Amino acid sequence: MARAVLLMGGNLGDVKDRLRCAQQLINSRIGAVLRCSHCYVSAPWGFEAPQPFMNQVVIVSTDHTPQELLAQIHRIERELGRNRASEAVEKAATGQRYVSRPIDIDILFYDDAVISTPELTIPHPGIAEREFVLAPLCEVMRDRRHPVLGRTMGELREILKNGAPVRDADRTEAPM
């Protein structure tokens, strides 16, 4: 069994209820939810929207491969109201990279796997840049070491708070 770390979030509708439903669907279709963080509220990241986001980290024990996990996540998102096609239209119309959404589930980690395909990047490339990811991660796994950057979640959060660029522990230049 692998241990996957997921970030769930959204900013449209009853997000707290949707996160609860997502957790139940993850537990029944993906694997046992071993631990989850509290819900964290934050301003939208990378775009402007009137509604704040609510985010939560869940740790799941799964026998799905990373690709199977991603497919299951996309099914759950669709069931809970996410429409990627309408999001794409809105992004094209506004020129924004991100838009409001009822639910979003990202794979942050899959054991210590490092995967880079057109469909899937693990660990999630935005972890070190986003307080709304690091805050719940630190609650449930502060001492977990990032398999690429070589820093713990607590160290990454402190670096982010101090405004210093996050660097791969084995390299001297900032990651791209």
Protein Blocks (a to p, Z undefined) as FASTA:
>chain_A
ZZdddddddjehjfklmmmmmmmmmmmmnoccfbdcdddddddehiacfbdcdddddddd
dfbdfklmmmmmmmmmmmnopafklmmmmmmmnopabdcdfbdcddfbgcjbccddfkbc
cddfklmmpmklmmmmmmmommbccfklopafklmmmmmmnopacddfkbcbdcZZ
